[in-house]
């Protein structure tokens, strides 16, 4: 394929993408295919001869779209949002064209240097303490990880390296294995499953602690667990505080937790994967009170800040524990500027990395802070709009507090009737949401996910839920 053909094919794809996104409201949000649907639709083997681009374009609708759940439909309310915008799409095109593997500064200097500056831009936008910013002149700085799951694991491994170094200075004769066998990490029972998984991957014990009536982890609960484990001869070393839990978007008491971690000299990682984007709005920054106590902080612009996946931003006050933990430095990866700038291969699990900072640069410049703030505020307003619908119907109740773009709700009554309502909603296919459960309470989650969502879409979704609720209640009365 030459450049002329590429331009022609690329233009047809751009036209298709534009039409797809602008008409996405017309598509059924939830796919109806069954497992194995795709194999009969395409040949058993790759083609011997080149195929025409036009044939491939035609097969997108025939083969791919029937099996797509449309995450950017304004009637998609499951999970949390995954961000999408035209500037981010264009930035990814440029990243793919440059196609560098930015593991070190010399591998592509712009890839590293733009990332350093963009993490400072973004850190200032959410008012992170200066100790997290590279421009402050201290040790701190930011890095783009693939996901919040990676960030949690990276922070845990840094904390693990720090505690091992500390214990061995005090007791040189003790082995690494003896230390690791006694390590304990902590998080809320409402923390994302990837937090507990980080413990499994890091080879340490992870305790999930109970929350209060507002689904928050409190400092007193953490302190009690730490003292209990210290009395057993164990070594508490790592705490994850969640700002915006997955089940109900609750916020751990960061100030209380931070004071405990400071007192006990324990690494505090803050996971704000979803809610962190909202901190660009000053009125929501009270939710991160206590951030000054954190050693690392992470959120996902690829969830809510119009930056396409993957772009998970992480800041560290002192990256040296992670750099040292991950440092394998063969001759073929060395360069003359080592130490003058970050080599991000030492800040992450994989070696290779894409030019992801282009997406942040494009999105922040095209939208500006004020329009990004307007996007967040608009989506939160739609969540409150839906919450008002729920409150207007005495058959329903809200679970938890509506702070961000998530409303958790249920029919008053048994879990069974709510499970039936959930199944009927998704079987109908007009809207899509997912359930959750806290202890024995089953409820439904309604997230504002699409940047195309408008008030009529909220009204449409509410009337669908209300209509199906009426049917479900009637069926239980028979």
Residue, then its C-alpha position, 0 to 999 in steps of 0.5 A: x500500500x502506498x501513501x496515496x492508497x493509505x490517504x484514501x483508505x484512511x479518509x473512508x475510515x475517518x468518515x465511518x468513525x464520524x458517522x458511527x459516533x454521531x449516530x450511535x444513539x440509533x444502535x441497540x446498546x447491548x449486543x445480542x450475539x451468542x458465544x462463537x457467533x463470529x467464526x462462521x462469518x469469516x474464512x477459516x484461514x488468512x487470505x493468500x492474495x490481498x483483499x480490497x479495502x472496500x470489502x473490509x469496510x463492508x465487513x465491519x458492519x457484517x462481522x464486527x458491529x453485531x458483536x459490539x456493546x456500544x460503550x459510547x451510546x448515551x444509553x450505556x450506563x454500565x461500569x464506569x465511562x471509558x473516555x472518547x473524543x476526536x482530539x484523542x482519536x487524532x492523537x492516537x493516529x499520530x502516536x501510531x504513525x510515529x510508532x516509537x517504543x519510548x522506554x528511555x529518553x534516547x529511544x524518543x526524547x519527545x515521548x519522555x519529555x512531553x510526558x513529564x510536562x503533561x503530568x505536571x500540567x494535569x497535576x496542577x489542574x487537580x491541585x496536587x501538592x508540589x512534591x508530586x510534580x517534576x517542575x517543583x525541583x524535588x524528587x517527585x514526578x508523574x508517569x502514564x501507566x496502562x491502567x489503575x491496576x498497574x499503578x496499584x501494583x507498581x506502588x505496592x512493589x515500591x512500598x515492598x522495596x522500601x520496607x525490605x531496605x529499611x528492615x535490612x538496614x536494621x537487621x542485615x542478617x535477615x533474608x528477603x524471604x523472611x521479611x516478605x513472609x511477614x508483610x501485610x497490606x490494607x485496603x477497604x473491602x469496597x476497594x476494586x478487585x485489582x487492589x487485592x490482585x496486586x497483593x497476589x501478584x506482589x506475593x504479600x498478604x492483603x487485608x480488606x477492612x470493613x467500612x462504616x455505614x457510608x461505605x468508607x474506610x476510617x482511620x480508626x479501623x485501619x489503626x486497629x488492624x495495624x496494631x493487631x498485626x504488629x502484635x502478631x509480629x507482622x510488618x504492615x507496609x502498604x495502604x490503598x485508600x480509594x476515592x470513588x469505589x466501583x460499587x457505590x462511588x464512596x470515598x475513604x476518609x483519606x485525612x484519617x487514613x493519611x495520619x495513621x500512615x504517617x504515624x506508622x511510616x507506611x506507604x499510602x497509595x491513593x486510587x482515584x481511578x474514576x473520580x480523580x478526573x472530577x478534581x479538576x473542578x475546585x468544588x470536588x477537591x474537598x474529597x481529596x483532603x489528606x492527599x499530602x500524606x500520600x506517597x503515590x496517587x493515581x487516576x484514569x483520564x481514560x475514564x472520564x477526561x475525554x482521553x481514549x484508553x489507555x492513559x492512567x496517570x500516576x504521581x510519586x513523591x519519591x520514585x527511587x524505590x520503584x526505579x531501584x526495584x525495577x532496575x535491570x540495566x543491560x548495555x543495549x539500553x544505556x545512553x549518555x543522558x541517563x540520570x538527567x531525565x526519567x527513563x520510564x522503563x524503570x517506572x512501570x511493569x512492561x519495557x515498551x510504552x506508546x507515545x500516550x502523552x500526545x493524547x493528553x496534550x491534544x485534549x487539554x489544548x483543544x478543550x481547555x480546562x474550562x470545557x473539561x470542567x464543563x464536561x464533568x459538571x454536565x455528567x454529574x448534573x445528569x446523574x442528579x437528574x436521574x436520582x431525582x427521577x428515582x426519588x420521585x417514585x416511592x417504589x425505589x430507593x437510592x443506595x449510597x450518596x450521589x456525588x459523582x456521575x453514578x446513581x445506585x438504586x433498587x426497588x424496595x423489597x427483596x434482592x430477588x425482585x431487583x435481580x429480575x428487574x436487572x435481567x429484564x432491563x438488559x434483556x430488553x436491550x434499550x439501555x445497559x447497566x450492571x448490578x452490584x452487591x454490598x454485604x447482602x444488599x443487591x442493587x443496580x448501578x446507573x453510570x453516566x458514561x457517554x459524552x453524547x448523553x443529554x437530558x432526553x436520554x436520561x428521561x428515556x432510560x428512566x421510563x424504560x426502568x420504570x416501565x419494566x419495574x411495573x411489569x416485574x412488580x405485577x408478576x410478583x403479585x400474581 
